[in-house]
Amino acid sequence: MKASILSPVSRYLWVADIERSLAFYTGQLGFTAVAKQGDQLREVILGPARLIFHTNPGAYDDPAGPAVAGNAMIFFETDDVVGLQKELKEKGLNPSGVEKVNWIKMQLFFVVDPDGHHLWFGQSYHEFYSELHAPGKNGQLRTIMPCFPCADVTEAVKYYTAVLGFSVNYQQHDLGVMDRDRVRILLVKATDGNSGTGACCIYINHADELYAALQANGANTLGEPVSRPWGLRDFSILDQDGNRIDFAQTFE
C-alpha cells in the first residue's frame, strides 16, 4: 500500500475463517501478520493500526460491541484517500467511490472484507481542527503543566531523565522543570502544605512502543497496555514518590 495510515486503531474483529482473513488483509490491503496466539487469535498491523482476528463471537470487549456477521465498521485515516481508492481498485477490489462528507470535513470510501465488515478510509480536507488548537487562534487554553511533589527533587530529576526519557529545562534544589516532546512536568519539593501525590494523563502516539521502552529502563509500570471500550489503549506508571502518570493512545 503506497498511502499511509496516520491514526492508531486497535480492534478485535470476529472472522469466520482466520486464514481467509489473513490472505485478504495481507494480500489485498497490505497488512503484515505479526503474531500468532493459538489457533483462534491472529494479529495484523499496518502502520499504527492493529487488528486481532478471533473466531469466538462475543468473547472480547470491543468499543463498538461484539463484531459478528459483518456488523463491524472500522475507520482508518490515510494521507492519500484518492490514491488509495485507485490502488485498491487496481488490485481487483470493489471500493466505493470517494465522497466528501461535509459535516466531518473528510473524503471517504469503504471496502467490504470477506466477512462483510466495512472498512472506511478517510482523509481530512479542512484545517479547522489544527487552526482551532494552534497558539494564538480561537480559544484560550493551550496546554497543561502538572506539578508533582517529591521528597528529593534532585533524585526525582535523575529518575525522570534516566528512566522516563525527560530532559531538564531548568533545575534548582526544590524545583525541576522536565520536558519531553511537547509535555512539561514540574517536580517540586514536598512540604507540609504540598505533601500529597499527583496524577495526570498524557496522550501519546504508540502505547506498546512507549511501554516497552519504559519497561526496559526499569520504570515502575502498573501493568501492560490495555485497550479500553471508550477508545483508549493505556498503561500507567508510578514515579519514586508515588506520583502517577497514565499514558493513553487514542484510536478511532
Summary of the structure (lengths in Angstrom):
residues: 252
radius of gyration: 21.8
end to end distance: 20.3
largest distance: 69.4
contacts: 706
relative contact order: 0.13
helix: 19%
strand: 38%
